[in-house]
């Protein structure tokens, strides 16, 4: 088989899974061989991704590349159909980087190491499958497979309330998955043909009511994973109890699956319903930003504060998706990549802090900057990136979203002003709760219970390396955003054009819609459509 025919995506997806199945055969009693094996597999898979995309991927094309389509279970219409484009490619690389670093971060795991690394690799494989699946049933299968390892990683290697957090996670996400299945089957069986091919589903014409119901079903399902208020309550508990590697993957990859699916399904495949729901997404994004920032203030647990910060930051993704502009959609994708890197670094450093202090309660910390200056410096850089300091990737992503919604000609001026001003409130609150977090943990009086001078050591070279691998791209993207945006710019243009092309049609059909005071472009588009109709007559 020559290089052109090599099944790159199949190899990238199945390598971690096959390697996980081989772990029971490895002779190892203390887990040392298994951890090197797991890290080696993760590095090899990430290297395979980089090689394939660097040498084979066309950055100027918005179409699917590396397409593979094999009949898998023909009786069910299930195909192994995978492909990658500008929307999924940067998230694949993000998944590879964070999973590799998370496995390296779990270097000290001694409890059931075979099971731990086997679950990590299986979860890695399923996450990759979600981003490249082009068959709806395959997408659903990968989405479900990913849930089980996360549940076990929290319930076995988590904190004191790990079983409660793991059960809450699986109940929320499994219940939400039902909506994917129902909405997917409704799309598949609509019309004269039955198909699960996502490209074909995107070209079907659906009855208005059905499309709105399907959109709502997907919004609930993906909103749990994103997470969107009020479907978010599982996230602080999961983060609060998960180990540092688990939190890195939760924040760095799992939340991005929700944002990716919203764009792939709701915007790309259901553009007519998106006209109705886009203002709702923008409003929910504002609620996420303000609510998440306010709740972060009330948290005394370090990881729970960071969890609510993640909820706030994912609100910008919703606003970008709703913007109907190339800049806004591009900002939404960049915000997902940026937040994945930033959140993974902060949760890893919170794990480093917990390893030294054996507590996550900020009121029991204090004065740690004197004995952990390197940790303090790294934590400060990550926090500055999270509060969108210029020169960091967080600033670029949020700025693009703001400009995208502010320059959109689809919404009325009053609606845009409200969205931008309320979102700005969240931006103002973010540095306050992050800087107060740094003050409580690293400044102030030393806690007598921790015995800082005698017990606590600063970050080790391995931990510095992991953090640097996350902070360097954060700074690199901040100074030169094209490092990230060039991978999906063409796709963002196509997505915005695809979403906007239905506006005149919907406006002509519904000239007196509920959103007549929110939208302005449909009104203009209506007159244009009527003119074209008169001319044709």
N, C-alpha and C positions, 0 to 999 in steps of 0.2 A: 504493500500500500504506500503510495507516494505521499509527500508532505501535504499536498493540496487536499487529498481525500481523508487525511487523518481526522478522526472524530474528536476534535479538541474539547468541546464542551462535555461530551460523555466521559472522557478521561478525567477532566477536572472535577466533575461531580462524583464519579464513582470511586476515584482513588482514595479519598478519606474513608468512605463506607467499607470498601473491601479491606482496607488496612485495619479498620476497627474490628472486623470479623476475625482477623488473624491474631488479635491480641491474646486470646486465651491459649494460643499455641506457643507463646514466647516464654522460655524458661526464665523466670524471675520471681524471687521471693520478696525482696524489699522494695520493688517498684522502680529501681534506678534504670534498668534497661527499658522498661515500658515508657518512662517519661522521655528518654532520649528517642525512642522509636516514635512516639506521638509527635514530638517536636520535629523530627526529621520528615515525617509524612506531611505535616502542615507546611513546612518550608518548601518541600518539593512541589506541593500542589500550588502554592503561591508563586513559586518560580515558573511553573508551567503556565499559569495565567499571564504573568508578565511577558514571557516569551511569545505566547500566542498573540496577545494584543499588540505587542510592540512591532512584530514582524508581519502579522497577517491582517490586522484590523485597519479598515479604511475610515479615518476620522472625518472625512468629508461626505460620508454617506449616512443617510438617516434610516436606511432600510435594515432589515435583519441580516446579520452576518453569522458565519459559522453554523448555518442552518442544518439540522439533522432531523429526519422524520422517519421513524421505523414503526411499523405495526407492532404493538405490544400485546394487547388483549383485544383482537378484532371483534369478538362477540359483544364487548362493552363499548366499542368505539374508542378504546384507549390507545393512544399513540405515544411513543417516546419522541415527542416533538420539542426541540430546544432551539434557541437562537438568542443572539445578543445584539443590542443596539445601543445608542447613546444614552438611553435611560437606564439600562441595566448594567452596562459595562463599568462605570465608576463605582457602583454599589457592589459589584462582584469583587473589585480590587479592595474596596473597604472591608468587605467580609473576609477576604483572605488575610489581610494585614491584621485585623483585630483578633481573629481566631488564632492565628499563629502566635501573636503576643500573649493572648489569654492562656494558651497552653504553656508558654514559657513562664507566665506569671504564677502558674500552679505548680511550680517546681518543688514546693515543700509538702505537697499532698502525700500523706502516708496511709490514709484510710481508704482501703479498697482501690488501690491505684489502677488496677486493670479495668475495673468498671468505670472509674472516673475518666480515664483517657479514651476508653471505648465510646463513652457517651459524648465526649467532646468532639471526637472525629465524626461520629454519626450525625450529630447536630450540625457540624460544619458542612457536611455533604447535603443535608436537607435545605439549609439556608441558601446554598449555591443553586440548588434546584428551583427554589422559589423564584429567583431572579431571572432564570433563563427559560422556564417552562413556557411553551407556546400551545399546550393542550390544557384545557380547563381542568380536566380530571387529574392530569399530572400535577398541575399547580396545586390543587386541593390536597393531593396525596403528599406532596412535599411540605405543604403548610402544616399538615397534621403530624407528619413524622417528626418535625422539629419540636413539637410540643412536649413529647414524652421525655427526651433527654433534659430539657429545661426543668421539668417537674422533678425529676429524680436528682438533678444537680442541686436544686434548692432544698429538697426534703432530706437529703442524706448529708450534704456538706454545708448546709446553711447554719444560721444562728439558733438562738434559743427557741424562737417561735417559727422555726422553719417549716414545720408541717402545716401550720395554719396558712402561711404565706404561699406555700406550694399548692395547697388545695384551692386556695382562692384564685391563684393564677390559672390552674387547669380548668376550673369551673367557668371562669370568665372567657377564656380563649376557646375552650371546646364548645361552649354554648354559642359563641360568636361564629364559629366555623359552620354551624348549621345554616346560618344565613348565606354563607358562600355557596353551599351545596344547593339550597333551594333556589337562590337567584341564578346560579349557573345552569341548573336544569331548566328553569323558566326560559332562559336565553336559548339553550340548546334545542328545546322542543318547539320554540316559536317558529311559525312559518311552515313552509313545505318540506324543508330538509332538516334532518337531525344531525347536528355536528357539535363537537367539542373543540374544534380548531379555533383558536382565539382570533386569528386574522379573519376567518369567515364570519365569526360571531360579530366582529366589529363592523362588517359590511351589511349585516342584516338590518331590515327596517322593522321596528317594533311598534306595536300600538302605544299610544301616549301613556295610558295608565300603567301598562305593564312596564314600560321603561322607567317610569318614576318609581314604581315599587321595587324593581330590580336595583336601581340606583340606591334607594334607601336601604335595601338589604345589604348591599356591599358597603355602604357607608357605616352601618352598624358594625359589621364584621371587621372591617379594616380600622374603624375608629377605636375599637377596643385595643388593637395592637399599637396604634399610633402613639399615645392614646388621646382620645378626645373627651373633654368634659361632657357628660358625667360618667363616662365609661372607663375612667382612669384609676379607680380606687385600688386595683390590684397592684399597680406599679410601685407605690411607696412601700407596701409590705414586702413585695418581692425583692426590691433593692435593699431594704433594711435587713433582710435575713440572708440574702445570697452571699456567697463568698466573693472575693474580689474578681476572680476570673469570670464567674457567672454574671456579676454586675457589668463587667466590661462588655460582654456579649449582649446582655439585655439592652443596655443603653446604646451600644455602638452599632448593633445589627438588627435586633428584633424590632425596635421602634421604626427603623427605616423600611422594614417589610410592609408596614401599614401605609407609609407615605408613598412607596413605590406602587403598591397595588391600587391606591386611590387614583394615581395618575394613569396607570396602565388600563384599569377597568373603567373607572367612572368618567374620566376625561376623554380618553382615547376611544373607548368602545361605546359610551353612552353620552355623546355630546349634546343631544337634544334635552335630556333630563338635566344635564349639567347647567343649562341656562337657568333652570328653576332653582337648583340647589347651590349654585355658586355664591349668591349672597349669604346663604346659610353657612357655608364653609367659612366665608370671611368673618362672619359674626362669631362662629365657634372658635376661630383662630384668635380673635381678640379676647374672648372669654378665657381660653387656655393661657394666654400671655398674662393677663391681669390676675386671674385666679391662681395660677401656678406661682407667680411671684409673691402674692400675698400669703399663700399657704407656706411658702418656703421660710418666711419670717418666723412662723410659729413653731418651726421644728428645732428641737434641741439635739436630735440625732443627726450626725454628720451625713450619713448616706441618704436619709430621708429628705434632708434639705436639698441635696443634689438631685434626688428623684423628682421633687417638685420643680426644680429648676429645669429638668428635662421636659416636663410637661409644658412649661412656659415656652421653651425654645421651639418645641414642635408646633406651637401655634403659628409661627412664621411660615412653616411649610404649608399650612392650610390657607393662609392669606395669599401666598405665592401661587398656589394651585388655582385659587379663585380669581386671580387678577386678569386673566385673558390677555396677558402680554408676554412676549418672549422674555423680557427682563424678569418678570415675576416668576415664571415657571423655571427659568434658569436659576434664579435665586433660591427657589424651593429645593431644587436638586442640590445646589451648593450648600444650603443650610443642612440638608441631611448628611452630606459627606462631612461637613465641618463639625456638626454636633456629634457625629459618630466618633471622630478623633478626640474632640475635647472631652466629651463625657467619659470615654474609655480611659483617658489619662487621669481625670479627677477621681473616678471610682477606683482605679488601680492605686493611686496615692492614698486614698482613704483606707484601702486595704493594708498598705504599708504602715500607715499610722496605727491601725487596729492591731497589727502584729506586734507593735512595740508597746502599746498602752493597754491592750485587751479591753478597750471600751470605745464606743462610738458616740458617747454623750459629750457634747461640747462643753457643758458646764462642769465636767470633771477633768477637762484638759486645761491648758494654759501654760505659757512660758516655754513652749517646746521649741521655739526658734533658736534658743541658746544651745540646746543639745542636738538639734536636728536642723542645722542651717541649710543643708542641701535639699532636704525634703521641703523645707519652707520655701526655698527659691523655686523649686519645681511646682509646688502647689500654687504659688503666686502667679507663675507664668500661665498655668492652666486656668486659673480663675480670671486673669486678665483677658484671656481668649474667650472665656465664657461670657464675660460682660461686654464683649464686642469692642475691645480696645483697637483703635486703628493700627494696622500692621499685622493683625491676626485674622484668620479665616472667618471667625464669627462676625467681625465687622463687615466684611465684604458680603457675606450671605444675607445678613439682615438689611444692609443698605440696598441691595438689589431688590429684595422683597418690597421695601418701602417705596423705592422709585417705581417698581412695577405696578403697584396698586395706585400710587399717586398719579401716574401718567396714563392710566387706563382710560380710554375714551368710552368704555362700556358702562361705567357707573356714573351716577350723578355726583356733582361736586360736594354736596352735603354729606352723602354716604361716605365718600372717600375721606373727607375731613374727619368724620367721626372715627372711622377705622384707624386712620393714621395717628390721631391724637391719643386714642385709648391704647393703641399699641405702644406709643411712645411712653405712656405711663409705666408700662411693664419694663421698657428699656431703662427707665430711670430707677425703678425699684431693684433691678438686677444687681448693679454694683453695690447697692446698700446691703443686701442680704449676703452677697458673696464676701464683701470686705469685712462685714461683721463676723462672718464665719472664720476668716483668717485671724481676726483679732482675738476671738475666743479661744481658738486652738493654739495659736503660736505666740500670742502676746499675753500680757497680764501676769498675775502671780502664778508661780509654779504650784501645781497640785501636789500636796504632801502625800497623797495616796499613791501616786505614780512612781515616786522615787526616781525622778528623771536623771539626776546626775549619776546614779549608780547602775541603772538598768538599761536605759534606752540607748540604742545605737542609731546612727544615721543610715541613709540609704546605702545599699551595697551596689557594686558595679553592675550586677545583673538588673537590678531595679532601675538604675540610672539609664541603662541601655533601653529597657522597655519604654520608659517615659520619653526618652529622647526620640525614639522611633515614631511616637505619636506627636510630639511637640514640633519636630522639624517640618513635617508637611503642613502643620497648622500655621507656622510662621511663613513657610514658603508660599502657600496659597494666599496668605495675607498680603505679602509684598508683590506677588505675581499670580493673580487669580487665574490666568490662562492655563496654569498647570493643571487645573481641574476643569475649567469651563470648556476647554478645547475638545474634551472627550464627549461632550453632549450638546454643544452649541447648535449644531445642525438639527438635532432631534428636538430641541426646545423650540426652534423656529417652526418646525413642522407641527408640533403639538399645539402651539398657539394659533397657527393658521387653521388647523383642523377644528379647534374649538370655536373659533370665531366665524367660520363659514356657515354655521347653522343659525347664527343670530338673525339675519334678515328673514329667513324662512319662519322661525318661531315668532318673530315680531309681527309678521304679516298674518299669521294664524291667530295670534293672541294680542291684538292691538291695545286691549284694555286689561292687561294682566295685573296681578297683585303687585308686581314689582315695577309698575310704571313710574313710580317716583324714585326708584333706586337706579334703574337702567336709563340711560339716555341714548345709547347707540341703537337699540332696537327701534326706537321712534324714528330716527333718521333712516334706518334701514328700511322701515316700512314704506316710507315715501319713495325710496329708491326702487323697492320691489314693485310698488304700484305703477311707477313711471315706466319700468321695464315691461310690465304687463300691458300698459296702454300702448306703448310703442309697438309691441309685438302684435297687438290687435289692429 
